[in-house]
Amino acid sequence: RELVGMPDRELAQLRGDDIGIVFQEPRAALNPIRTVGRQIAESIRIHERASKREAWQRALTEAERVRLPDPPTSRRPRST
C-alpha cells in the first residue's frame, strides 16, 4: 500500500500492529522524565485501545519477556 499521502486516520490504524519503528538511541526516542513502563503502557493504550490497567499489566509482561534489567516501574531511559 502506498503510504505517502495517506490520511492520518488511516496511517494511525496501521501504526503499532502493521508498521512501527524501533529507535536505537533511548535519549532520542523516550522521555527521560517518565518511566519506561509508563511509556510502553501509553503506546499499548493508544494502539490497542486498552484500559490503563490492561495496558500497565501488558507493559510489565512485555518488559519481563524482553528481560529489561530493571523493573520498568523505576527505570528511566538512558544511553548505554
CORJO-V236223 format. One record per residue. RES is the residue in one letter. PHI is phi in radians with two decimals (* if undefined). Layout:
res;phi
RES;PHI
RES;PHI
This chain:
res;phi
R;*
E;-1.39
L;-1.62
V;-1.14
G;1.51
M;-1.20
P;-1.05
D;-0.96
R;-1.07
E;-1.22
L;-1.08
A;-1.06
Q;-1.22
L;-1.43
R;-1.16
G;1.74
D;-1.63
D;-1.63
I;-2.40
G;-2.95
I;-2.40
V;-2.01
F;-1.37
Q;-1.63
E;-1.98
P;-1.01
R;-1.14
A;-1.52
A;-1.85
L;-2.07
N;-1.47
P;-1.23
I;-1.42
R;-1.83
T;-1.20
V;-1.05
G;-1.04
R;-1.12
Q;-1.25
I;-1.14
A;-1.08
E;-1.06
S;-1.11
I;-1.10
R;-1.05
I;-1.21
H;-1.51
E;-2.02
R;0.90
A;-1.58
S;-1.22
K;-1.03
R;-1.11
E;-1.10
A;-1.13
W;-1.13
Q;-1.10
R;-1.15
A;-1.06
L;-1.11
T;-1.08
E;-1.18
A;-1.08
E;-1.17
R;-1.07
V;-1.65
R;1.03
L;-1.04
P;-1.19
D;-2.17
P;-1.03
P;-1.18
T;-1.39
S;-2.10
R;-1.39
R;-1.84
P;-1.03
R;-2.74
S;-1.40
T;-1.78
